[in-house]
Every structure is written in structure tokens, then in C-alpha cells.
Amino acid sequence: MSWRNPRKYYLLRKWEPISDKTSFNGWNFLRELIGHRVFLASVDWHNCDRKNLPDEYPYYFVKTEGANVDWIVRQAQRVQGTIFWMCQYRHYGVFDQIPNVVALPGIEWHYEFEGCKKDFASHVSKDIRHKLSILTHRQAENKILAMAAVAEHVGIENCLISLHNNIQQKNVHNFNITNKQLEYYLDVYLKKFYNRTYEINNDSDLRFDSYNFHHPAYTQCAANINNESFAYSQQGNCINPGPVLTEKTIKCVMGETAILNNGQFDVYDSLTELGFQFNYGIDLSYDREAKDYDRMLGFIQMLKHISELSAVQLFEQTRESCLHNKEHVMSGKFYKTAEAVNHRSLEQILKIIQ
């Protein structure tokens, strides 16, 4: 099977005024903005802080890889033009008090799904041997706590785990957790997993940005803990836009594997609104909790329930939803739904600039 860098599926990586020479990389609806003096700024996590918007344009279409709220606020203070920020499906009013930022729903997941459909065979051969898989390339606070909880309540012998010794202190907050209940799981992690590496066969297919869903982590496991890249929802009085979903979640859908969300909040409700289904027979209400530590505690309670199920039971009671979600993608229904969201946002932009 081929492996391609999936960033070509969805990241524009553009820093230029929109013109008839602009390559939109799937975001073809943006062609409507040609001739309106709109500057297209699409940057990833690493380049946000290295760039500033040019100040001579009346309009900016800004696409960032994640929430990047602080960067948007700084740019709004620098330029007088209107910034159209169309990066996440839900914004939670984070930019409501900034007069020159217009936050609009934007979806790119369907472009990623289309890339998967082109690059990989759609049929998945399921051979359930494990309850869960949990994959960790870059260790972060949400990921190490989930790994510890799996070890405590599900048992690593019942799971496929991949753990790379890729630790940056800022991502684990110097192992300083200000929640007494979660301190226990931090201690479990430090005793069982710190400075250790676990690999699954064909571990190279789990590398950052690989979309290969024909892997034992998906074909042999009833569910996958998605360990999303950005897991912070409520920070102070601010709720970050989201949910940020990457190849980690895309592969679950394509691999017909139940998604156990360990990322930002509001994933199940957001995706349900877009036509997906999560009738897993499991209490997923923790995902509605914006406070990150409280959500993690609810996630751990959910794992305790899963510990009482066999791998086959978990597979069977989540199977109908998993098949529905795969069909929602393969049929093109989700693509149409997502494009409709983007076009409604485009209509709002055109009302402002015309």
C-alpha cells in the first residue's frame, strides 16, 4: 500500500493574495474570493509564531492547523482588515469580542477521508484479538494519563500499545498535575512507562501523519483510544475552538474501529451533528465536559466500564455504529455535508466583502 504525506490532503500551506494563480489544494470553494483583495494565510502549528499578516489588505482568509487563538488575537491587533477565521467546526464564542475577526465553521476532515479512499483499499479484514489499542508518538499529558489508566483498569495484556520515548517537558507540564485523583495515574505512568518504548509490528506505519488504517491497531482491536494531538478545551475562561481531529481519528472511522475520544471535548456531539453515529452502549457523556481534568476523570470511568467487557462484546456492541460511520464516508454523504458547511460560511464571507 502506498503511503503519502496527508498534509497534502488538507493543509493549504499558502501565504499569498488570492488570485487566479492560487492552488487551493482541495479548498476549491475559495475560488469565489478571487478578485476581492483577500490575503490567504494558511500556516501550521510551528510557523504561526514566526509569521505576521501583512497589513495592507482589507480581508484575510486565515487557516491554522489548530486553535492557535493567541496568534489570531495578536494578528487582529496588528491589522485593520477583517480576518475570516475558518478553521474549526465550533468556536464557542472565543472571538466574539474582537471586532475584526469573523469566526466561521470550517471542516477539512472530508478532504482527509478522500485522500484515504484514494490511497488505500477500503475493505478492512477484522480479526478481533484485543479490546483496545492506544498509540503514543509524542507524549503529552492526556496521553500519559490515558496510558496509565489503561494499564490499571483494562490491562496492557488486553491491548495493543505503541509508546515512543518522545518527551518534551512542556507537553507533560513538567509532570505537574494539579488534581489529586489524577496524580495517582501520573505515578502509575512514571513507574510503569517512563523512559520505556513499546512497538507493535509494522510500527513504522503508525508514524506521525500515516493514514494506514490496515494495521493491527485497527484491524485486531475493538476500539482505539485516539490520543488526539490537541486535547485542551477549557483554558481559564476561554474554551478553545474545536474539535481538532487528525489522522488519529480518521483512521478509526476508515478502519471500522470504535473511537474512544481522548482529545478536546464535544467530539461525539459534533460528529453526530454531521451524520456520524456513536451508539456504543457505553456512557460517553464525559466528552461533553469542557474542563480537561474533569473530562479525563470521566474518560477513566468509561475505561472501568470497558474493563468488564470482553473484546468480542465490545466489538459487537459498537459494530453497527462503526459500519454506519464508514458508509457515511464511503457513500460521499459526509463529503456533501461538510462541503455544505463550508459553502454556508463562504456565503457569509461574500456578503461582507461584496
N, C-alpha and C positions, 0 to 999 in steps of 0.2 A: 504494500500500500504506500501511496505517496505521502510525504509529509511536507507541508508548506507553512511558511510563517503566516499565522492567521491574522496578523495585523493588516495584511493587505485586504482582508475581508471587511474591515470596518474602520480602521483609523485613516482619516484623510491625510494627516501629516502635511498640511498646507499652510503657508504663510504668505498670502498674496491677495491682491484685489481680485474679486471675482470677475472673470472675463470669459469670452468665448474660447479662450485657450486653456481654461482651467480643467484639469482632470478631476472629476468628482468621486471616483472610486466607489461607485455604488450609490452615492447620495445624489442621484440624478435629479431629484426634485429641486435641488438648489440651482439648477439652470435658470429657473424663473427669476433669480436675483441678478442675472447678467444685465448690465446697463444701469444699475441703481447705486453705483458707488458704494458697494458693500465690500468690506475687507474680510477675507476668510482666514480665521486664525484657529488652526487645529493642532493642538500640542498634546504630548503625552505627559505622564507624571513628572519625568525627570527634567523636561525642558520648560515647564511652566515658569519656574522661578528665574530662568535665565533670559526670559524674553518679556518685553513690554509692547503693548499695542502701539502702533504709530498713531499720532494724534491728529492727522489731517482728514480723517474720514467721518462722514455723518453717521454711518452704520457699520456695525461689526457683527459677523456671524461667528460665534465662538463655540468651538467643540473641544472639550477637555476629556481626558481619558477617565477621570474620576470626578469626585465632587469639586475639589480644588476651590472651595468657597473663598478662602483668604485671597487667592490670586485674583479672582474675579472682582472682589471688593476693591483691591488695590488698583486694578485697571480702570474701574468705574470712577475712581478718584482722579485718575490721570487724564482721561479723555472726556471730551464733552459730548461725543456722539453716543448714539443708542447702541447698547450691547444686547444682541439677541443670543441668549444662552440656552442651547437646546441639547442638553447632554443626558439627562436622566428622565425617567418616566414620571417621577413625583418629586416635587420641590419643597413642600411643607412650608411655604412662605418665607424661605430663608432670605430672599432678595426683595421682599415686599417694600422695605423702607429705603431702597436705593432707586431713585427716580429714573436713572438712565440704564437700568438693567431690566430687560424683559425676559423672564424665565418661562420657557415653553416646554411641554412634554416632547421628548425625543427618544426614539428607540433605534438601536443598531443591532440588536440580537438576531433579527431575521437575516441580516447580511452574513452573520457568522454561520447561521444554520445553512444558508445557501452554499457557503463555502464547503461545509461538511458534506452536504449532499453531492457536491461535485467531486470531492477528493476521496471519499470513502464509500465502500459498498454499504447500502442501507440495511441489509439483513443482518441481524445480530443472533448468533448462536448462544443461547443461555445455558449455563451448566452450573447451577447454584451450589456452591460449596461453603460459602461464608455468609454471615449476617451482614457485615459491613465492610467497606473499605474506607480508609482515611489516609489522604496523601498530603504530605507537607514538604514543599520545596524550600520556601522561605519561612522560617519560624517566626510567628507573631503571637501576641497574647491570646487571641481567640483560638489559635491552632494548638498551642501547647496545653491549654486548659481542656480542650476537647480530647486531645490525645490521652491526657491523664484520666479523664472521665471514662473514656472507652476502656482503658486498662482496668479501672476499678470496677466498672459495672457490667461491661459486656465481655471483657476478657480478650486480650490480643490474640489468643489462640483461636478465637472465633472470627477473626478479622484478617483482612489483608491490609498491611500498613506499609507506607513508604515515608521515611523520615530522613531528610538530608540535614547535615550539620551546618546549616546556613543561618547563623545567628548574628543579628545586629542588635545591640543593646536597646536602641531607640524603639525597635519593633516589639520588644518584650517589656518595654518601660523599666529596664534595669531590674526585671523580676520583682517589681514593687507593686503588689496588688492590694488595693485598699478595701478589701471585702473579706471578712473573717471566714466565711464559708468557702470562698474560692481560694483562700490561702492554703487550704488543705490540698486542693488539686495541684496547686503550684508546687507544693512539697513533693507530691507524688511524681510529678514530671521531673523535678530535679534529681530525685533518687533513681528513677527508672529509665529516663530517656536523655538526660543532659549529656552532650558530647558523644552521643551514640548515633549510628546510622543504620537504617533498615532499608533494604531494597527488595522490590518484587522483580520477578523475571521480566525481562524487557523493560527495565526501569527507565531506559532512555526514552521510551515512548510517553513517559509521564513528565518529561522535562517541561519547563516553563513554556507556555504557548503551544504545546502539542494538542491537537484536537483528535487524536486517535482514540475513538471510543470502543474499538475492538481489542480491548485489553482486559485481562482477568479482573482488574479493579471494577469493571463494569459488567463483564460477561459472567463472572463467577460469584458476584456479590448481590444480595438482595437490595441493598441500599448503599449509597455513598454519602459520606459527610463532605459537603462541597468545599469547606475551608476556603471561603472566598477571600480575594486579595485585600478588599477593603471592608472592614467589619464595624466601623464606628458609626453609630446613628446619632445618639444624643450627646453633644459635647457642650456642656454648660446649658445655656438657654436655647441653643441652636440645634435643630435637627437637620442633619446633612441630607442633601438630595440623594435619591437612590431609587431602587436598589441597584448598586453596582454589581453586575453579573458578568462573568468572564467565561473562558473555555471550561472552567471547572464545573459550571452548571450546565453549559451547553452539552458537554459530553454525557451527563446523566440522562438528559432527555433523549439524545440520539442513541445511547446505549440501553434504553428502556430500563433504567435503574432508578429506584426511588431516591428522591433528593431529600437529605436531612440538612436543612439550611444552617450553616454556621457562618453567617456574614451579617450584613445590615438587616434591620427589621423590615417587615412589610413585603417580604418576597412572595409568600404564598398568595396573599390577597391581591398583590399587583398582577401576578401571572394569571390568577383566576379571572380577574377582570379582562384579561386579554385572551381568554378562551382555554387556558390550561385547567387541569383538574388534579386535586390532591386529596382524594377520598381514601386515605391510607389506613383508616381505622386506628389512628394514633392521634393523641392530643397534640396539635401543632400550634396551640394558642400562644406559646412562648414567643412566636415570631411576630406577634402584634406589640411586643414590649419594646419601646424605643430606648429605654435605659440599658446600656450594654451589659452591665453586670447582672441585672435582673433577668435579662434575656438569656444570658449564659446559664444562670441557675435553672431557668425553665427548660433549657436545652438538656441539661443534665438529668432533670426529672424525666424527660422524654426518653433518654437513653436507659434509665432504670426500667421503664416500661418495656422497651425493646428487649432488654435482657431476659425477659420472661418468655419471649417468643423464640421458636426455632428459626433457622434461616429459611426453611421452606414455608413456614407460616407467614413470615414477614414478606417473602416474595409473593405468595399467593394473594395476600390481602392488599398488596399495593399494585398488583399486576394490571388490573383494569385501568387505573389512572395512568400508569406508565405507558400502556399501549395507546390510550387516548391522546396523551401528550405527543407521542411520536407521530401519530397520524395527523395531529393538528399541524405539525411542521411539514410532514411529507406531502400532505394534500395541498399545501400552499395557502391554507386558511390563515395561519398565523402571519405569513408574509403580507397578505392583504390587510389584515387587521392592523399590523404595525405600520404599514405604509399609510393607512388612513389616518393614524395618529399623527404621523409626520406631516402629512398634507394639511391637516387641520391647523397645525402650528404654522406651516408656511402661509396659509391664508391670513392668519393674524399678522404675520410679518408684512405681507404685501399691503394690508390695509393701512399699516403705519407708514410705509415708505412710498406709497403711490399718491 
